[in-house]
């Protein structure tokens, strides 16, 4: 009775309080066809030691990046995580804190979030950032909704070179409000968004043009030209940026973007089987009041001392739903804290160094791979840490061979782009060694 401490007397008393004579009477409103006709076929209950042993055996079957060199990216990356992040983020003051509605007792959490927002602005070249979103996909969809509010338009144009999962999330959001989503094609040779098609397809009805930088194929888009095309038609440009890449590349803000979003997982968060992750969201100050989510502001108290508060609170759960900027009612505070610690610990030069290593090692990896028979480069555009290669032997067989050598191979692009069957998307972060890269190439 450790987990369900209701005795028969407890059940009788509860049913009496509800006004039901039996459990069957309690659930009489459930249609008969939905009720079980026989007990579930479950194995006998295990003792706690047996259960722990069983779960341990199951966990041991997982492939992890501690014992395997990981070349799989596609939105989640195996970057080095400084030990200071775990030591600070798991302190009880942070790990147990809740939404800081009472500013007077939440100054530490509020200041950490304010610093996070400030550093996100530094990276993205924007003037305002929120306290974080759920992940990169939801941040992208929220950016589209924000652009609709700003422009009073409905259509959203998104590059097909944007992460497939992000595009699915975007369509889910837009379906609910009946907004059309136009997909802009990519150049099959270069691997970047077809700007001529963008010029032709973006119209006076377009609220947002959405591109990724670098894009899903790892290729670096011409953000400045995309911004010009969008602005010429009165649309906003939304850029989904890799925060590590911004250590080297010009920021979205410098290149004319109106809203910058992205996945914050590379900033000190482990892969963790896909989450929880962190949605980055920043914009120009003129659009601040249309930005979704929480915002922490700096102020002074009655005696002039610096303090921090949740500001612009006329949104979400604080206001009527039809007047809210978004239905997101929280933020990823602990993950945002980890990102803030990562950015502060690495600093400007550290993030630039990580980005430089990603560039150097990924280009070395491509050079080694294309030396192998039947392996060719898939796209010609410049890339950051991720690139696609075509292999004559197929992606599946190669990945099976790699796994036997304790290497997690790249993504089969054919799973998301049928026209790219036989292409593998390979990610190379600063953690990959020359020996690991050489082993990867040898398996081809």
N, C-alpha and C positions, 0 to 999 in steps of 0.2 A: 504493500500500500504506500510505497514511498512517493509515487508520483500522482496517484489519484486517491486522496485520503478520504473518500466518502464511504462511510459504513452504510449498511442497509437502513439503519435508523436515520442517518443523514438524508439519504435519498427519499425516504418516506416523508420526512419533515419538509424537504424542498418541494416535493410534488404537492403536498397539502397546501403549502404557501402559495403555489402557483394556481391551485384549483384543479389539478389533474389527479385522477385516481390511480394512474399507472404510467410508466414510461411510454407504453404503446399509445395511450390516450394523448400523451404530450405531443407525440409526433404524428398524430392522426391526420394532420393537414398535408403531410407529404404524400404525393401520389403513389399508389401501390406499386406501379411499374418501376419506381425509382428505389424501392426498398430492397435490401439484400434478401434473396430467397434461402441462402445458406450462409454459415459463417465464412469469413475470408480464409483462404488457404494459406495460413501463416505457419512458419515453423514454430516449435515450442520456444518459450521464452528462455533467454540465456541468463546466467548469473552475470554480475557486473564484471568479474575478471574475464569470463568467456567473451562477453561483448567487447571489451577493450581489445582482446586478442584478435577477434574477428575484424574489428574496424582497423586495427593496425595492419593486418594482412592486406586489407583492401587498399589502404593508403600506400603501402609499399609497392603496389602495382602501378602507381602513377609515375609518369616520366617528369622529372623536374630539371630545372636549369642549374642546380648545384652540381649535379653529376653529368650533365649533358651540355655541350656547347649549343646554344640556341641561335639559329639564324632565321627564326620565324618572327616576323613583325606584324605588318598589316594593321597597325593601330595600337598595339601593346608591345612594349620594347623592354629588353633585358639590359637595362642600364645599371651601372654601379650605384649602390645606395650607401652613403656615408653612415657609419655607426652612430653618429651623433643624433640622427633623426629618430631612431628607435629609443635612444636614451631619454630624449626630451619629450617626444610626442606621447610616450606612455606614462609620463608622470601623472599622478592622480588628479592634479589640478586641471589638466587638459583632458585626459581620457574619460573622466566622469562628468565633465561640465555639460550643461544643456544650453539651449538657446538663451542668449544673454539679454532677456527682457529687462532685468533689473541692472541697469548699467552700473549702479554704485557698488555692486558686489561682483561685477564681471569684467573689471578693467583689464585683467590679463588676457582673457580670451578675445575681448574686443580689440586690444592693441595688436595682438598677433594677427588678427584678421585684417586690421587696417594696414599693417606692414605687408601682408600677403597681397592685398589690393594694389598697394603702391608698387610692388615689384612686378606684378602682372602688367601694370601700366608701363613700367620701364621696358619690359620685354616686348610688348606689342606696339609701343609707340602711341598708345591711346591716352586720353585724359581722365577716364573714369573706368573703374572695374567694380564688379559686384563681389560678394563674399563667396562666390562659387556656385556652380550648377551641379547636377547629378553626374554628368559625363559629357564627352565631346559630342555625342549624337543628340542628346536633349538640348545642349547649348546651341547647336546648329539650328534645330527646329525653333527654339525660342528666338533666335536671331531673325529668322524669317518672319515670325509673328511681330517682332518689334519693327521690322522694316515696313510691314503692312500698316502698322499704327502710324508710323512717321509719314509715309507717302500717301496713305489713304487709297492704296491699290491692293489688288488681290493676288495677281500672278507671281509665282516664284520661279526663277530660272536657276537650275543647278547643273554644274558640270558633271558629266558621266564619269569623269576622273576623280570625283569625290568618293570617299569610302562607301561601299555598297550598303553597309549597315546604317550609316548616317542618312543616306538617301531614303532608306526604308522608314526610318524614324520620322523624317521630314514628311513623307507621304502620309504617314499615320496621323500626324498633327494636322496636316492640310485637309485630309479627307473629312475630318470632323467639322470643319467650317466651310467646306465646299470650295476651297481655293485650288485653282489649277496649278500643276507643277510641270514645268517644261524642262526636259533634259537636254543639255547642250553637248554635242558629240566631242570626242577627243580625236586628235590626229593619230592614226594608226602607225605612222612612222616615227613621230616625235614622242608621243605619249603624253602630250599636254593638251589642254582645251583648245579646240579649233576657234580661234578668234574671229575668223571670217564668218563662221556660223553664228557666233555670239552677236556680231554686228547686225546680222540679218534677223535674228530671232528675238533679241531684246527690243521691246517696244515701249510705247507710252503707257502701257498697262502693267508693266513689270515693276514689282515692288522691290525685289532683291535679286541680285546676281550672286551666286554662291560658288566659290572656288576653294580648292585646298592647296596649301603651300608649305612644304612640297606636297604633291598630290598623292593619291593612293598608290600610284606606281613608283613613287619616290622622286618623280621629275619636278623640276622647279618651274612654276608657272610665271607668266609675265603679268604680275599683279598690277603694275602701273597702267598697262594698256587695258586690262580688264576694268580698272577703275574709271578710265576715260570713257570706255564704251558704256558702262553703267550710268555714269553721271550725265553723259550726253542725252540719255533718254529719261533722266530724272529718277533713276533707280538708285538704291544703296548697294554698295559692294560689301559682302560678308566674306571674310577670309578665315578659313579654318587652318590654324598654324600649328606646327610642331614647335613647342617652346624651346627645345634644345637647338633646333635649326636656327632660331632667332639669335643664338649666340654668334652666328656668322652672317646670316642673311639680313638684308634691310628689313626693318619691321613693317608690318601691314600699315601702320599709321603713316610712316614715311612715304609709302608707295600709294597712298590715297584711299585706303580702305575706310569704311565708315564704322564697321563693327568687326571686331576680331574675337574669334572663339577658338576652342581647341581642347584636346585631351591633356590633362595635367599629369597623367600617370608617369611619364618620363621624369617628372620632378620628384624623385625620391620615393616612389611607390612601387612595391613589388608587383609582379604579374598577377598573383593571387587568383588564378583561374578566371580572370575577367572582371574582378571588382571586389570591393567598391572602388570606383575611380573618381575622377575629379573633372568637372566641366569648367574651363576657363571662359570668362566673358568680360569683354571690355568694349568701350565705345567712345565716340567723341562727346565732349561735354554738352554740346547742343542737343544731344539725344538722351541725356542722362535720365530725364523723368520718364522716358519710355522703356528704360532698361528693366528687365525682370529681376526678381530675386532680392535678397537683402543687401544693404549697403551700410558699411560702418563709416562713420564720420568722426573727425577730430574737432573738439570744441574746447571751451574753457568753462569752469564752474563759477559759482557765485563769488569766489575769492581769487579768481584769475588763474587757477591751476589747470594745466592741460588735462583733458579727459576724453573718453571715447564713448560714442553712443550709436545705437541703430538709428539711421536717419532715413528720410524719404519713406516713412512707414505707411503712407496711404496706398497700400497695395496688398495683394495676397490676402491672408487671413484677417487683416486689419480693416478691410473695406468690403463693400458689396461685391459679389463675384463679377457682376457685369461691368464693374468699373475698375477691376484689378488689371494690372499689366500682364499678369501671368497666374497660373494656378499652382506654381511651385511655392511651397510653404516652408521650405527649409533650405539648408545648404550643406555641403560636405565639409563641415568645420574641421574635423580631425584630419582629414586628408589634405585640406587646404593648409592646415598648420604644418603638416609634413612637407608640403611644397615650399612653404615660406622658410622653413629651416634649411631645406636643400638649397634654395636660392641664396639665402644669407651665408650659408657655410661655403658654397662654391664661389660666390661672388661673380663679378663681371668677367674676370679673367678665367675663372674656373669653368664657367659654362662655355666660354669661347674655346677653351682647351678641349673640353669634352666634344664639342661640335667639330673641332678640327680633327680629332682622332677618328670620329665617325666618318668624316669625308675621306681621310687618308686610307683607313682600313677597308672601307667599302669599295674604293676604287682599286685598291690592290686585289681585293677578292674578285672583282669583275675581270681584271686583267688575267688573273690565274684561271678563271673558269673558261674564258673564251679560247684559251690555249688547248682545251680538251676537245677531242673529236665530237662533232655533232652539237656543240654548244655555241650559240650565237647571242649577241645582245638583242633584246627585244625592241628597245626604244632608243632614239638618238639624243634626246634632250638631256641637258645637265641634270645630275641628281645629287642628293645629299647623302643619306645613309642607306638607302633602299633602292634596289634596281631589279629589273626583270630580265631573265634569260630564257631563251628557247632551247629545249633539250630534245633531241631526236628520240630518246628512250622513254619519254613521258615522265611527268612529275611524280606520280605514285610509286613506280618502281624505284626511282632514284631515292625518294624519301625513305622507303623501306630499307634500302641499302645503307643510307646514312644513319638510321636509327640503330642499326646493328653495330655501328661504329661510335655509338654514344653522341650522335649529332642530331639535333632537331632541325630538319630541313625547312625550306621555305614554303610559302603558300601556293597552292595550285590555283592560278588565276582563272582557269577554265571553270571553276566552281561558281564564279560570279560573273564572268565574261565568257560566254561560249565561244566567241571568236578568238579568244586567247588560250584555247586548249593547247597544252604542251608548254606553257610559259610558267616559270616559277618566279615568285617574288621573294627576293633574298634581302634580309635586313642584317646589317653589320654595325654593331654599336662599339663603343670604346672598350667594352669588356672582352671582345674577341681577340685572341692572340694570333700571331702569325702561324704558329703550329696548328691551331684549330682551323684557320682559313685554308692552310695547305692540305689538311686532312679532308676538308669539305671538297676542295677541288679534286683531290685524288679519287673520291668516290664517284665522280662523274666520268 
